[in-house]
């Protein structure tokens, strides 16, 4: 996606030079959304997956693509697509929406819909027929959004944060007639 501006939000693909920014944004959005659920040591262990090194590796790998939403140059949200990694059997060519996070001030502003439009377009451009993701069962806001987008339940999944297991749902969106919510 080339940089476009809509309602003071700029959307652009993140690259390896954005690794530090994405590391901070990834840790911040996860902590803001879910940090209260975990013991500090479990949260700290999980946040290692948001290290600058991990982000740089993924942002350098053509199998991954990340859309970064910025408001006046400040990060607001992001979506990351990559190869399927969840424990499911894809029914055909597939891609996974690995992360989809907005900082709270941007909830309900249309940013999520724009990011989902991007994710669907990218998935189609990469030849996927299905888009998969996992969502925490108690994240009702996200579950409603994904349902509006047409995602359907596939299976339960244990999402591990440190030594803590959460119940997530694996969802699938057929890209044949998909649209954002």
C-alpha angles and dihedrals in degrees: 000000000000116000112283128172124220124167092343092308120117119201121201141155112262118229137192091281087063094059095109092046092048091047090056094042093046093051093043096050094045092048093045091050103037111005094105090063098064142065109252093248092052092048092047091051092050094047089063084079086066095056118137089245092055091048093047090052093051094042088053093049114088089211087072131061128182129195114205121200115205131186113206089337095311120114114253107164146341145198125206126198124192144146116307112275103160119105099261138104109246112222092217141332105349145171131195129231092221098183134007114175138159128186109244097253088063097052111116095014100105095259092113091053092049091049091048090050087053092048093050092047092048092047091052092045089054091054098254121152094189134036117208132192141160125233131189108252092229094051093096095168092057093043091054091048093050091047090053088052090054102255115155132204117264107165147324119268135191108233109200123216108179103305094339124098120206125193110245131176121229109221131192131205118198104221094207094093101003124149133171124258 
